[in-house]
Amino acid sequence: MTAPSASAVVARGARPRTITAGRIGLYVFLAVSALYVLTPLYVMVVTSLKSMEEIRLGGIFALPAAPTVAPWVEAWSTACTGLTCDGIQVGFWNSVAILVPSVILSVLAGAINGYALSFWRPRGANVLFTLLLLGAFIPVQVFIYPLVRISAVLGVYGTLPNIVAIHIIFGLPITTLLFRNYYAGVPVELFKAARVDGAGFWRIFLQVMLPMSTPIVIVACILQVTGIWNDFILGLVFAGRDNLPMTVQLNNVVNTTTGERPYNVHMAATILTASVPLLVYFVSGRWFVRGIAAGAVKG
């Protein structure tokens, strides 16, 4: 007789044959939670596919009798935001221009900070880390006026580099915390071996630490993409009139409507605005869980 292969091994164990009250309660709780979260999204989707004539008939939960994508086209290309009627596509590309450099630079800076604080431990490292964490818990509104004054003095207020720098500054505490806790779980012997081989600060970081940091990089990117894309107050204050992000454009679409409010267009514009964070979560959700389990909450 030969030993069974690994693929032929079947897990054996007692299966629960009775449905307990606790299990029923768990299923009920999960179902209610899912309905609570998904019901508003369902209403938004079906409303965005209806014409205004059908919306006036009521039936907020009813499926559209004659689905149409005209509200989506109008929200993207012809909806009015103030005096202009170019839709929210302008805000979308502004948000992309803000998002890409902000995420890349904030995650890179956080990785370098976390690496340095975990292995090199410069003088005053603990004080610096404490100050970074303290900054994460202070309300953003406290920093707005000083940052406006500093940006004005430097002559960059209302420019794209200005809003990118602001997002990098506010993203440093959380990204530094994530990478520092992740690197705290890396065996220090790996770092010492690289030092014995003659590797310096940047070589160890680029060739040893960064390649093994994929899970936590994904976690940091997801958090930064969500926070920066959904930001309203910083984009409104620091981006300038020519760089307003999509969230600000959405607010303008909803609040500059006169006469009858086109709820189908508003719902379509809202879904378009939320599409990027939703897509990021759907595509990289498993990486998010893996990164958290790999050390994002250690330390």
Helices and strands as residue ranges (DSSP letters): G 6-8, H 21-48, H 52-56, H 70-77, H 89-115, I 116-120, H 125-137, H 140-154, H 160-184, H 188-196, H 201-204, I 205-209, G 210-212, H 214-229, H 233-238, G 241-243, H 246-255, H 263-291, I 292-296
